[in-house]
């Protein structure tokens, strides 16, 4: 962290402003166990490929993984233009390659968000306003609508107003034209703000973002269901049916097992706040 001392004078922990990335997979909860394993492995591999292609040091990231999601705090000095442009273009190309021989219902499709702001390490993840804000942008109704209404697109990206202003607006730091982005409202839970969304290879301006559509996306996002059969669970295994970082919603899971080891953990629904706190 770019910090001022170990702890702030008010006891809030070390202060730092860092570049943040949040990623989540569409339709993961409805996928079978085999596909979930494939998606998890692909997310890890494709993010690493994109980081290498864009000159970002993946090993230096501090991350919190959640099965179909990832929250990352990048090291001090990490390039914002590289994450917005080269990283996302590489990720989009890798997703297309991964999906090439798969039926469309089995495609891996991601929502990604980028923010730069205040965060600090906490006992079980990260604290601060920035992890909350990037989580709201990644999960906002407008970004979900973009991915749903552009079915050929494997990736939809949301930038915070801070990143858009500093990296894209009126700048030449990236190869992405300013008019490829669309400003959208972000009204999720207690958060009220704006974001700029971009769908590589598609015209995001054609997406219907009427109030009725956005409200429908919010309602649909608050439902998560899973049914998995994991067979034998090893002695120290940790199995979760639904792992979500949404604070509210309608969640349910059925986890079928034959044998559970004495120190194993089987959880139906696990809720984790953006940044990692459970």
C-alpha positions as CSV (number, residue, x, y, z in Angstrom):
1,X,0.0,0.0,0.0
2,X,1.1,3.6,-0.5
3,X,0.7,4.3,3.2
4,X,1.4,7.0,5.8
5,X,2.5,4.9,8.8
6,X,1.1,1.6,10.0
7,X,-2.2,3.0,11.3
8,X,-4.1,6.2,10.8
9,X,-4.3,8.5,13.8
10,X,-8.1,7.7,14.0
11,X,-7.5,4.0,14.2
12,X,-8.7,3.3,10.7
13,X,-5.6,1.4,9.6
14,X,-2.9,2.3,7.1
15,X,-4.1,4.8,4.4
16,X,-3.4,4.2,0.8
17,X,-4.7,5.1,-2.7
18,X,-4.4,2.2,-5.1
19,X,-5.6,0.9,-8.5
20,X,-8.4,-1.6,-8.1
21,X,-9.9,-4.3,-10.3
22,X,-13.1,-6.3,-9.7
23,X,-14.3,-9.1,-11.9
24,X,-17.4,-11.3,-11.8
25,X,-18.7,-14.1,-14.1
26,X,-22.2,-14.1,-15.6
27,X,-24.3,-17.2,-15.0
28,X,-21.9,-19.0,-12.7
29,X,-24.5,-19.9,-10.1
30,X,-26.6,-21.8,-12.7
31,X,-23.6,-23.8,-14.1
32,X,-23.0,-27.4,-13.1
33,X,-20.0,-28.4,-11.0
34,X,-17.8,-29.3,-14.0
35,X,-18.4,-26.0,-15.7
36,X,-17.9,-24.1,-12.5
37,X,-14.4,-25.7,-12.2
38,X,-13.7,-24.8,-15.8
39,X,-14.8,-21.2,-15.2
40,X,-12.7,-20.8,-12.1
41,X,-9.6,-22.2,-13.8
42,X,-10.2,-20.0,-16.8
43,X,-10.6,-16.8,-14.8
44,X,-7.3,-17.4,-13.0
45,X,-5.5,-18.2,-16.2
46,X,-7.0,-15.5,-18.4
47,X,-6.4,-12.7,-15.9
48,X,-2.8,-13.8,-15.6
49,X,-2.4,-13.8,-19.4
50,X,-4.0,-10.3,-19.6
51,X,-1.7,-9.0,-16.9
52,X,1.4,-10.4,-18.6
53,X,0.3,-9.0,-22.0
54,X,-0.2,-5.5,-20.5
55,X,2.9,-5.3,-18.4
56,X,1.2,-5.6,-15.1
57,X,2.9,-7.7,-12.4
58,X,0.2,-10.2,-11.5
59,X,2.3,-11.7,-8.7
60,X,2.3,-8.3,-6.9
61,X,-1.5,-8.1,-6.7
62,X,-3.3,-8.5,-3.4
63,X,-6.4,-10.5,-4.2
64,X,-9.6,-11.8,-2.7
65,X,-11.2,-14.6,-4.8
66,X,-14.8,-15.8,-4.6
67,X,-15.1,-18.6,-7.1
68,X,-16.7,-16.7,-9.9
69,X,-15.3,-13.3,-8.8
70,X,-12.0,-11.6,-8.0
71,X,-11.2,-8.3,-6.2
72,X,-7.6,-7.1,-6.7
73,X,-5.5,-4.3,-5.2
74,X,-2.7,-3.6,-7.6
75,X,0.8,-2.4,-6.4
76,X,1.7,1.2,-6.1
77,X,2.6,2.7,-9.5
78,X,0.6,0.2,-11.5
79,X,-0.4,1.7,-14.8
80,X,-4.1,2.8,-15.1
81,X,-4.0,3.1,-18.9
82,X,-2.5,-0.4,-19.1
83,X,-5.3,-1.9,-17.0
84,X,-8.1,0.0,-18.9
85,X,-6.8,-0.6,-22.4
86,X,-4.2,-3.4,-23.0
87,X,-5.4,-5.6,-20.1
88,X,-9.0,-5.4,-21.1
89,X,-8.4,-5.9,-24.8
90,X,-6.2,-9.0,-24.0
91,X,-8.8,-10.4,-21.6
92,X,-11.6,-9.9,-24.2
93,X,-9.5,-11.7,-26.9
94,X,-8.7,-14.6,-24.5
95,X,-12.4,-14.9,-23.5
96,X,-13.3,-15.2,-27.2
97,X,-10.7,-17.9,-27.7
98,X,-11.9,-19.8,-24.6
99,X,-15.5,-19.7,-25.8
100,X,-14.7,-20.6,-29.5
101,X,-15.6,-24.3,-29.3
102,X,-18.3,-24.0,-26.7
103,X,-22.1,-23.7,-27.1
104,X,-23.2,-20.1,-26.3
105,X,-25.0,-21.2,-23.1
106,X,-21.6,-22.4,-21.8
107,X,-19.6,-19.2,-22.6
108,X,-17.5,-17.6,-19.9
109,X,-18.6,-13.9,-19.9
110,X,-17.3,-11.4,-17.4
111,X,-18.2,-8.0,-15.9
112,X,-15.1,-6.0,-14.9
113,X,-14.7,-2.7,-13.1
114,X,-11.7,-0.4,-12.6
115,X,-11.3,2.2,-9.9
116,X,-8.6,4.2,-8.2
117,X,-9.2,5.2,-4.6
118,X,-8.7,4.8,-0.9
119,X,-8.3,1.4,0.6
120,X,-6.5,-0.3,3.5
121,X,-5.8,-3.8,4.6
122,X,-8.3,-5.2,7.1
123,X,-8.6,-8.3,9.2
124,X,-10.4,-10.3,6.5
125,X,-9.8,-8.4,3.3
126,X,-9.8,-4.6,2.6
127,X,-11.6,-1.7,4.0
128,X,-12.4,1.8,2.7
129,X,-14.7,3.5,0.3
130,X,-13.0,2.3,-2.9
131,X,-13.7,-1.4,-2.5
132,X,-17.3,-0.7,-1.9
133,X,-17.6,1.7,-4.9
134,X,-15.9,-0.7,-7.3
135,X,-18.2,-3.5,-6.2
136,X,-21.2,-1.4,-6.9
137,X,-19.9,-0.5,-10.3
138,X,-19.1,-4.1,-11.2
139,X,-22.6,-5.2,-10.1
140,X,-24.6,-2.2,-11.3
141,X,-27.8,-2.8,-13.4
142,X,-26.4,-0.9,-16.4
143,X,-23.3,-3.1,-16.8
144,X,-25.5,-6.2,-16.4
145,X,-27.9,-4.9,-19.0
146,X,-25.0,-4.3,-21.4
147,X,-23.8,-7.9,-21.1
148,X,-27.4,-9.3,-21.4
149,X,-28.3,-7.3,-24.4
150,X,-25.1,-7.8,-26.3
151,X,-25.0,-11.6,-26.3
152,X,-21.9,-11.9,-28.6
153,X,-19.8,-9.8,-26.2
154,X,-17.8,-11.8,-23.6
155,X,-16.7,-8.8,-21.6
156,X,-18.3,-5.6,-20.3
157,X,-16.2,-3.0,-18.5
158,X,-17.2,-0.3,-16.1
159,X,-14.8,2.6,-15.1
160,X,-15.3,4.8,-12.1
161,X,-15.8,8.5,-12.8
162,X,-12.3,9.1,-11.4
163,X,-10.6,6.7,-13.8
164,X,-12.6,7.8,-16.8
165,X,-11.7,11.5,-16.1
166,X,-8.0,10.8,-15.5
167,X,-7.3,8.2,-18.2
168,X,-9.9,8.6,-21.0
169,X,-11.7,11.9,-21.0
170,X,-9.9,14.3,-23.3
171,X,-6.8,12.2,-23.1
172,X,-4.6,10.1,-25.4
173,X,-3.4,7.6,-22.8
174,X,-5.4,4.7,-24.4
175,X,-6.4,3.5,-27.9
176,X,-10.1,3.6,-26.8
177,X,-12.1,6.5,-28.1
178,X,-14.0,8.6,-25.6
179,X,-17.3,8.1,-27.5
180,X,-17.0,4.3,-27.1
181,X,-18.0,4.8,-23.5
182,X,-21.4,5.6,-22.1
183,X,-22.1,7.3,-18.8
184,X,-24.6,5.4,-16.7
185,X,-26.1,5.9,-13.2
186,X,-25.1,3.6,-10.4
187,X,-27.8,3.2,-7.8
188,X,-27.0,0.0,-5.9
189,X,-27.9,-0.4,-2.2
190,X,-26.7,2.8,-0.3
191,X,-24.4,3.9,-3.2
192,X,-25.3,6.7,-5.6
193,X,-22.9,7.7,-8.3
194,X,-22.0,7.3,-12.0
195,X,-19.8,5.1,-14.1
196,X,-18.7,4.9,-17.7
197,X,-19.2,1.5,-19.4
198,X,-17.5,0.0,-22.4
199,X,-18.1,-3.2,-24.3
200,X,-15.1,-4.1,-26.5
201,X,-16.2,-4.7,-30.1
202,X,-19.8,-3.5,-29.5
203,X,-21.8,-0.2,-29.5
204,X,-22.8,0.3,-25.9
205,X,-25.1,3.1,-26.9
206,X,-27.6,0.7,-28.4
207,X,-28.3,-0.9,-25.0
208,X,-31.7,-0.1,-23.5
209,X,-31.1,1.5,-20.1
210,X,-34.6,2.6,-19.5
211,X,-35.7,2.7,-15.8
212,X,-37.9,-0.4,-16.3
213,X,-35.0,-2.4,-17.7
214,X,-32.6,-1.3,-14.9
215,X,-35.1,-2.2,-12.2
216,X,-35.6,-5.6,-13.8
217,X,-31.8,-6.1,-13.8
218,X,-31.7,-5.2,-10.1
219,X,-34.4,-7.7,-9.2
220,X,-32.8,-10.5,-11.2
221,X,-29.4,-9.8,-9.6
222,X,-30.8,-10.4,-6.1
223,X,-31.5,-14.0,-6.8
224,X,-28.8,-16.7,-6.6
225,X,-29.5,-20.5,-6.7
226,X,-27.1,-23.4,-6.9
227,X,-27.3,-27.2,-6.6
228,X,-24.1,-29.1,-6.7
229,X,-23.1,-32.7,-6.0
230,X,-19.5,-32.9,-4.7
231,X,-19.4,-36.6,-3.7
232,X,-16.7,-37.2,-1.1
233,X,-15.3,-34.2,0.7
234,X,-11.7,-34.5,1.9
235,X,-10.6,-34.1,5.5
236,X,-9.8,-30.4,5.2
237,X,-11.8,-29.4,2.2
238,X,-13.9,-26.3,2.0
239,X,-17.1,-26.5,-0.2
240,X,-19.5,-23.7,-0.8
241,X,-22.7,-23.8,-2.8
242,X,-23.2,-20.1,-3.4
243,X,-20.5,-17.5,-2.6
244,X,-21.7,-14.0,-3.1
245,X,-20.6,-10.5,-2.2
246,X,-24.1,-9.1,-2.4
247,X,-25.3,-7.7,0.9
248,X,-29.0,-8.5,0.2
249,X,-30.9,-10.8,-2.0
250,X,-32.6,-14.2,-2.4
251,X,-30.0,-16.9,-2.1
252,X,-30.3,-20.6,-1.9
253,X,-28.1,-23.7,-2.3
254,X,-28.2,-27.4,-2.2
255,X,-24.9,-29.2,-1.7
256,X,-25.0,-33.0,-2.0
257,X,-22.3,-35.1,-0.4
258,X,-21.6,-38.7,0.3
259,X,-18.9,-38.4,2.9
260,X,-17.5,-35.4,4.7
261,X,-14.1,-35.4,6.3
262,X,-13.8,-34.6,10.1
263,X,-12.2,-31.2,9.5
264,X,-14.0,-30.3,6.3
265,X,-16.4,-27.4,5.9
266,X,-19.6,-27.5,3.8
267,X,-21.4,-24.2,3.4
268,X,-24.7,-23.6,1.6
269,X,-24.4,-19.8,1.2
270,X,-21.4,-17.7,2.0
271,X,-21.7,-13.9,1.9
272,X,-18.5,-11.7,1.5
273,X,-18.5,-8.0,1.3
274,X,-16.6,-6.3,-1.5
275,X,-13.0,-6.3,-0.4
276,X,-13.2,-9.6,1.4
277,X,-14.9,-9.2,4.8
278,X,-17.4,-12.0,5.5
